[in-house]
Amino acid sequence: MRYLTLRLMLDGDGIHPVGDLIAGHPAIQREELIHVNALYSGDGVLFYRLRGDVDALAEELDAHDSVLAYDILDRQKSQFHIYIYVESGEPAGTLMHIVEKYALIIDTPLTYTDSGDILVTVVGKEEMIQRAFRALPQWIDIEVEQTGDYAPDSGYLLSQLTDRQHEVLETAVKLGYYQIPRQVTHADIAERLECAPSTVDEHLRKCEQHLFSTLIG
């Protein structure tokens, strides 16, 4: 099994018209899209963790044509979860159709970058992932962020690293780079991997940024 992490760069910043509303709401900050699902009828379910003025958002949802029902959960100060039952909308409808057609799994939650792009990871057989990627319409602006072997027990802490990043990190650990005191330098690791010390430094910094960001959230 393989995974593919994609960056969705959407005009309205949301995966659905209701997502556009949430993304553009001045009183709401998106944290995670915890769950997204398409129903047999073509309608869908969105489950968010958000921060901000829940009452102001509720007024907008009450008036939105695509919202069939919603429920607010776990309201704590400015943070809350919200379940929203919606009519079919784009690009969510197209993306979910491709996920189902090629028997893929969406690895939730979907996360947001500082620029508002959406990061979504899908899991499946390598051939099916490739076919699904080729089936994506050109009007959906997508870039590949990462790909690799799927490791469910790792919680994606390591599986979202590239193969080379994983190799550098594993070598650093084995040689004692993270022991106290350190047993090796970047130059020692680079010699083992037959690359430049600056390459080791770059890969380890990216690994540490990903791992710490994931752990701390």
Order of alpha helices (4+ residues) and beta strands (2+ residues): beta-alpha-beta-beta-alpha-beta-beta-alpha-beta-beta-alpha-beta-alpha-alpha-alpha
